[in-house]
Amino acid sequence: MSLLGGAWTPNVIWHLSGGPRRFGELRVDMPGISAKMLSARLKDLEEKGVIRRTVVATSPPSVDYALSDLGRDLVPAITAIADVGARLKARRLAAAAAEHDVMGQPEEKG
């Protein structure tokens, strides 16, 4: 579980599951994360062997981040967790809508 520690870690892995990304691309895809937090998550995941950091010889040099084999192994687990979260959210929304419908109906007079 320490591999998935941190609120942003699953998001970073998820966004890298589609292929290598640059830092700026990840920032755009995750607007709620600060540059400092993203940098820390990427460094942590690299140290744990979940992602690979590759310096690309361009002018100026750029850096790509990609999932390692271990990182790719984590994608199905993260997808399953996201699916459960989506189902729970749908249930909560359906329950709230049903409660609203019941409360919004006028009382029957008999």
N, C-alpha and C positions, 0 to 999 in steps of 0.2 A: 504493500500500500504506500510505502514511502516514495515509490516512483510517481504516484499520482498526487502527491502532497501539493498543497497550494491551490487556491481557487482558480487560477488561470491555467494551470498545467494541462488539464484535459482540453481546454480551448486551443492551446498552442498545438498540441498533438493533432487535434481534429483539423486545424487549418493547414497543417503540414501533410495531412494524409492525401491531399490532392497533388502533391509534388513539391519540389523545392520552392522556397519563397525567400524574398529578401526582407530585411527588418522593416523597411517602410511599408511593404505590402502587408505584412502581419499587423502593423499599426492601423492601417486603413481597415482591415478586416475585423479588427477588435477595437472599436473606438473607445471603449471604456477603460482600456489599460493604459497606464502611463509608460513612457519610454523607459523609465527606471525599472519598473516592474517587469516589463517585457524582457529587458536586458537580463535581469536577474533570473527569470524563468528559463530563458534560452541557455544561460551559462549553467544553471543547475541541471537542466536536461542533458546538456552536452557532457557534463561531468559524470552523470549517471549512465551515459552511453545510449540514451534514448534518441538523441539527434546527432547529426554530423554538421559541423560548420566548415564550409569550404570558401577559401578566399579565391575569387575569380580575377584573373589577370586582365583587368580592363583599366582604362584611364578615366577617372581615378579607380583604384581597386574597389571591388564590391564583394559582399559576403552573401553566400547562399546558405540557408538552413534547410536540412532535409531529415526525414526520419531514417534512423538506422534500422537494422533487422528487428531489434528489440522494440523500437518505436512502432514499426508496422505490426508487430505482434500485439500491441496494446490497442490498436484501432478497433477491433471487434468488441473489446470490453467497453471502450468509451462509447461506441455506437449503441451497445445494449443499454448502458446507463442513460444515454440521451433518449432512447426510445421509451424507457420506463418513465422518465421525467415528462416526456410529451404525453404519454397516456394518463399520468396523474393530473397533469394540467388540464387535459380535455375533460376528465371526470369532474374536477373542481368547477370548471366553467359550466358543464352540463348541470351539476347540482345547484350552482348559483342561479342559473337560468330557470331551472325547475322551481326553485324557491321563489324567485321573482314572479313567475307565472301564477303560483298558488297564492302568493300574497297580493297580487294585483287583481285577482278575480273578485267581483262583488259577492257578498254573501248571498246564498240562496235563501229565499223566504218560503216557508212551507206552511 
